[in-house]
Amino acid sequence: MKQKNSVVQMVSVAMLSSIAYLLMMLDFPIPRASAIFKN
């Protein structure tokens, strides 16, 4: 169970980082995106 949880955490973190990287690369001028990431 612990291994599954750690894997899920790593996958979620990787997805969030990849999304943030894509947003930075595309350079979206949307304040909502930053607000969502802050929350």
mmCIF file as gemmi writes it, N, C-alpha and C atoms, coordinates in Angstrom:
data_model
loop_
_atom_site.group_PDB
_atom_site.id
_atom_site.type_symbol
_atom_site.label_atom_id
_atom_site.label_alt_id
_atom_site.label_comp_id
_atom_site.label_asym_id
_atom_site.label_entity_id
_atom_site.label_seq_id
_atom_site.pdbx_PDB_ins_code
_atom_site.Cartn_x
_atom_site.Cartn_y
_atom_site.Cartn_z
_atom_site.occupancy
_atom_site.B_iso_or_equiv
_atom_site.pdbx_formal_charge
_atom_site.auth_seq_id
_atom_site.auth_asym_id
_atom_site.pdbx_PDB_model_num
ATOM 1 N N . MET Axp A 1 ? 0.844 -1.207 0 1 0 ? 1 A 1
ATOM 2 C CA . MET Axp A 1 ? 0 0 0 1 0 ? 1 A 1
ATOM 3 C C . MET Axp A 1 ? 0.879 1.255 0 1 0 ? 1 A 1
ATOM 4 N N . LYS Axp A 2 ? 1.91 1.254 0.829 1 0 ? 2 A 1
ATOM 5 C CA . LYS Axp A 2 ? 2.781 2.434 0.904 1 0 ? 2 A 1
ATOM 6 C C . LYS Axp A 2 ? 3.471 2.677 -0.439 1 0 ? 2 A 1
ATOM 7 N N . GLN Axp A 3 ? 3.886 1.583 -1.078 1 0 ? 3 A 1
ATOM 8 C CA . GLN Axp A 3 ? 4.548 1.737 -2.375 1 0 ? 3 A 1
ATOM 9 C C . GLN Axp A 3 ? 3.583 2.359 -3.384 1 0 ? 3 A 1
ATOM 10 N N . LYS Axp A 4 ? 2.334 1.907 -3.396 1 0 ? 4 A 1
ATOM 11 C CA . LYS Axp A 4 ? 1.346 2.46 -4.329 1 0 ? 4 A 1
ATOM 12 C C . LYS Axp A 4 ? 1.152 3.95 -4.068 1 0 ? 4 A 1
ATOM 13 N N . ASN Axp A 5 ? 1.043 4.314 -2.786 1 0 ? 5 A 1
ATOM 14 C CA . ASN Axp A 5 ? 0.847 5.724 -2.449 1 0 ? 5 A 1
ATOM 15 C C . ASN Axp A 5 ? 2.02 6.564 -2.935 1 0 ? 5 A 1
ATOM 16 N N . SER Axp A 6 ? 3.232 6.085 -2.729 1 0 ? 6 A 1
ATOM 17 C CA . SER Axp A 6 ? 4.415 6.839 -3.154 1 0 ? 6 A 1
ATOM 18 C C . SER Axp A 6 ? 4.426 6.972 -4.676 1 0 ? 6 A 1
ATOM 19 N N . VAL Axp A 7 ? 4.027 5.911 -5.373 1 0 ? 7 A 1
ATOM 20 C CA . VAL Axp A 7 ? 3.993 5.961 -6.842 1 0 ? 7 A 1
ATOM 21 C C . VAL Axp A 7 ? 2.964 6.992 -7.295 1 0 ? 7 A 1
ATOM 22 N N . VAL Axp A 8 ? 1.796 6.983 -6.658 1 0 ? 8 A 1
ATOM 23 C CA . VAL Axp A 8 ? 0.754 7.947 -7.023 1 0 ? 8 A 1
ATOM 24 C C . VAL Axp A 8 ? 1.251 9.362 -6.767 1 0 ? 8 A 1
ATOM 25 N N . GLN Axp A 9 ? 1.933 9.572 -5.635 1 0 ? 9 A 1
ATOM 26 C CA . GLN Axp A 9 ? 2.469 10.9 -5.323 1 0 ? 9 A 1
ATOM 27 C C . GLN Axp A 9 ? 3.464 11.332 -6.389 1 0 ? 9 A 1
ATOM 28 N N . MET Axp A 10 ? 4.379 10.445 -6.766 1 0 ? 10 A 1
ATOM 29 C CA . MET Axp A 10 ? 5.393 10.781 -7.772 1 0 ? 10 A 1
ATOM 30 C C . MET Axp A 10 ? 4.728 11.11 -9.105 1 0 ? 10 A 1
ATOM 31 N N . VAL Axp A 11 ? 3.726 10.324 -9.49 1 0 ? 11 A 1
ATOM 32 C CA . VAL Axp A 11 ? 3.035 10.561 -10.765 1 0 ? 11 A 1
ATOM 33 C C . VAL Axp A 11 ? 2.321 11.907 -10.736 1 0 ? 11 A 1
ATOM 34 N N . SER Axp A 12 ? 1.637 12.206 -9.633 1 0 ? 12 A 1
ATOM 35 C CA . SER Axp A 12 ? 0.908 13.479 -9.533 1 0 ? 12 A 1
ATOM 36 C C . SER Axp A 12 ? 1.878 14.653 -9.573 1 0 ? 12 A 1
ATOM 37 N N . VAL Axp A 13 ? 2.999 14.534 -8.866 1 0 ? 13 A 1
ATOM 38 C CA . VAL Axp A 13 ? 4.002 15.61 -8.868 1 0 ? 13 A 1
ATOM 39 C C . VAL Axp A 13 ? 4.577 15.779 -10.269 1 0 ? 13 A 1
ATOM 40 N N . ALA Axp A 14 ? 4.85 14.672 -10.943 1 0 ? 14 A 1
ATOM 41 C CA . ALA Axp A 14 ? 5.395 14.746 -12.305 1 0 ? 14 A 1
ATOM 42 C C . ALA Axp A 14 ? 4.394 15.425 -13.238 1 0 ? 14 A 1
ATOM 43 N N . MET Axp A 15 ? 3.105 15.083 -13.096 1 0 ? 15 A 1
ATOM 44 C CA . MET Axp A 15 ? 2.079 15.704 -13.944 1 0 ? 15 A 1
ATOM 45 C C . MET Axp A 15 ? 2.004 17.202 -13.676 1 0 ? 15 A 1
ATOM 46 N N . LEU Axp A 16 ? 2.006 17.594 -12.399 1 0 ? 16 A 1
ATOM 47 C CA . LEU Axp A 16 ? 1.93 19.021 -12.059 1 0 ? 16 A 1
ATOM 48 C C . LEU Axp A 16 ? 3.142 19.766 -12.6 1 0 ? 16 A 1
ATOM 49 N N . SER Axp A 17 ? 4.322 19.186 -12.446 1 0 ? 17 A 1
ATOM 50 C CA . SER Axp A 17 ? 5.542 19.846 -12.93 1 0 ? 17 A 1
ATOM 51 C C . SER Axp A 17 ? 5.522 19.952 -14.451 1 0 ? 17 A 1
ATOM 52 N N . SER Axp A 18 ? 5.046 18.907 -15.127 1 0 ? 18 A 1
ATOM 53 C CA . SER Axp A 18 ? 4.998 18.947 -16.596 1 0 ? 18 A 1
ATOM 54 C C . SER Axp A 18 ? 4.002 20.004 -17.065 1 0 ? 18 A 1
ATOM 55 N N . ILE Axp A 19 ? 2.857 20.114 -16.374 1 0 ? 19 A 1
ATOM 56 C CA . ILE Axp A 19 ? 1.86 21.13 -16.731 1 0 ? 19 A 1
ATOM 57 C C . ILE Axp A 19 ? 2.439 22.521 -16.515 1 0 ? 19 A 1
ATOM 58 N N . ALA Axp A 20 ? 3.114 22.72 -15.381 1 0 ? 20 A 1
ATOM 59 C CA . ALA Axp A 20 ? 3.722 24.031 -15.104 1 0 ? 20 A 1
ATOM 60 C C . ALA Axp A 20 ? 4.781 24.341 -16.156 1 0 ? 20 A 1
ATOM 61 N N . TYR Axp A 21 ? 5.569 23.332 -16.543 1 0 ? 21 A 1
ATOM 62 C CA . TYR Axp A 21 ? 6.605 23.532 -17.565 1 0 ? 21 A 1
ATOM 63 C C . TYR Axp A 21 ? 5.967 23.919 -18.897 1 0 ? 21 A 1
ATOM 64 N N . LEU Axp A 22 ? 4.876 23.237 -19.259 1 0 ? 22 A 1
ATOM 65 C CA . LEU Axp A 22 ? 4.186 23.561 -20.516 1 0 ? 22 A 1
ATOM 66 C C . LEU Axp A 22 ? 3.643 24.986 -20.469 1 0 ? 22 A 1
ATOM 67 N N . LEU Axp A 23 ? 3.063 25.373 -19.334 1 0 ? 23 A 1
ATOM 68 C CA . LEU Axp A 23 ? 2.534 26.736 -19.204 1 0 ? 23 A 1
ATOM 69 C C . LEU Axp A 23 ? 3.655 27.756 -19.352 1 0 ? 23 A 1
ATOM 70 N N . MET Axp A 24 ? 4.808 27.471 -18.754 1 0 ? 24 A 1
ATOM 71 C CA . MET Axp A 24 ? 5.941 28.398 -18.851 1 0 ? 24 A 1
ATOM 72 C C . MET Axp A 24 ? 6.447 28.46 -20.293 1 0 ? 24 A 1
ATOM 73 N N . MET Axp A 25 ? 6.514 27.309 -20.96 1 0 ? 25 A 1
ATOM 74 C CA . MET Axp A 25 ? 6.993 27.28 -22.348 1 0 ? 25 A 1
ATOM 75 C C . MET Axp A 25 ? 6.033 28.04 -23.264 1 0 ? 25 A 1
ATOM 76 N N . LEU Axp A 26 ? 4.731 27.8 -23.089 1 0 ? 26 A 1
ATOM 77 C CA . LEU Axp A 26 ? 3.735 28.487 -23.923 1 0 ? 26 A 1
ATOM 78 C C . LEU Axp A 26 ? 3.56 29.936 -23.489 1 0 ? 26 A 1
ATOM 79 N N . ASP Axp A 27 ? 3.916 30.228 -22.218 1 0 ? 27 A 1
ATOM 80 C CA . ASP Axp A 27 ? 3.84 31.596 -21.692 1 0 ? 27 A 1
ATOM 81 C C . ASP Axp A 27 ? 2.407 32.132 -21.791 1 0 ? 27 A 1
ATOM 82 N N . PHE Axp A 28 ? 1.476 31.462 -21.128 1 0 ? 28 A 1
ATOM 83 C CA . PHE Axp A 28 ? 0.082 31.904 -21.141 1 0 ? 28 A 1
ATOM 84 C C . PHE Axp A 28 ? -0.089 33.16 -20.289 1 0 ? 28 A 1
ATOM 85 N N . PRO Axp A 29 ? -0.622 34.234 -20.854 1 0 ? 29 A 1
ATOM 86 C CA . PRO Axp A 29 ? -0.879 35.446 -20.06 1 0 ? 29 A 1
ATOM 87 C C . PRO Axp A 29 ? -2.211 35.348 -19.322 1 0 ? 29 A 1
ATOM 88 N N . ILE Axp A 30 ? -2.407 34.249 -18.597 1 0 ? 30 A 1
ATOM 89 C CA . ILE Axp A 30 ? -3.686 34.037 -17.903 1 0 ? 30 A 1
ATOM 90 C C . ILE Axp A 30 ? -3.452 34.062 -16.389 1 0 ? 30 A 1
ATOM 91 N N . PRO Axp A 31 ? -4.019 35.034 -15.665 1 0 ? 31 A 1
ATOM 92 C CA . PRO Axp A 31 ? -3.847 35.094 -14.211 1 0 ? 31 A 1
ATOM 93 C C . PRO Axp A 31 ? -4.561 33.943 -13.5 1 0 ? 31 A 1
ATOM 94 N N . ARG Axp A 32 ? -5.577 33.361 -14.15 1 0 ? 32 A 1
ATOM 95 C CA . ARG Axp A 32 ? -6.311 32.253 -13.521 1 0 ? 32 A 1
ATOM 96 C C . ARG Axp A 32 ? -5.393 31.049 -13.314 1 0 ? 32 A 1
ATOM 97 N N . ALA Axp A 33 ? -4.507 30.791 -14.255 1 0 ? 33 A 1
ATOM 98 C CA . ALA Axp A 33 ? -3.602 29.636 -14.15 1 0 ? 33 A 1
ATOM 99 C C . ALA Axp A 33 ? -2.747 29.763 -12.892 1 0 ? 33 A 1
ATOM 100 N N . SER Axp A 34 ? -2.173 30.95 -12.665 1 0 ? 34 A 1
ATOM 101 C CA . SER Axp A 34 ? -1.331 31.144 -11.48 1 0 ? 34 A 1
ATOM 102 C C . SER Axp A 34 ? -2.175 30.993 -10.211 1 0 ? 34 A 1
ATOM 103 N N . ALA Axp A 35 ? -3.408 31.481 -10.252 1 0 ? 35 A 1
ATOM 104 C CA . ALA Axp A 35 ? -4.284 31.366 -9.081 1 0 ? 35 A 1
ATOM 105 C C . ALA Axp A 35 ? -4.575 29.892 -8.796 1 0 ? 35 A 1
ATOM 106 N N . ILE Axp A 36 ? -4.811 29.109 -9.842 1 0 ? 36 A 1
ATOM 107 C CA . ILE Axp A 36 ? -5.098 27.682 -9.661 1 0 ? 36 A 1
ATOM 108 C C . ILE Axp A 36 ? -3.878 26.977 -9.074 1 0 ? 36 A 1
ATOM 109 N N . PHE Axp A 37 ? -2.678 27.32 -9.59 1 0 ? 37 A 1
ATOM 110 C CA . PHE Axp A 37 ? -1.472 26.658 -9.082 1 0 ? 37 A 1
ATOM 111 C C . PHE Axp A 37 ? -1.223 27.049 -7.628 1 0 ? 37 A 1
ATOM 112 N N . LYS Axp A 38 ? -1.552 28.291 -7.251 1 0 ? 38 A 1
ATOM 113 C CA . LYS Axp A 38 ? -1.349 28.724 -5.862 1 0 ? 38 A 1
ATOM 114 C C . LYS Axp A 38 ? -2.262 27.925 -4.934 1 0 ? 38 A 1
ATOM 115 N N . ASN Axp A 39 ? -3.491 27.651 -5.387 1 0 ? 39 A 1
ATOM 116 C CA . ASN Axp A 39 ? -4.427 26.892 -4.563 1 0 ? 39 A 1
ATOM 117 C C . ASN Axp A 39 ? -4.12 25.408 -4.702 1 0 ? 39 A 1
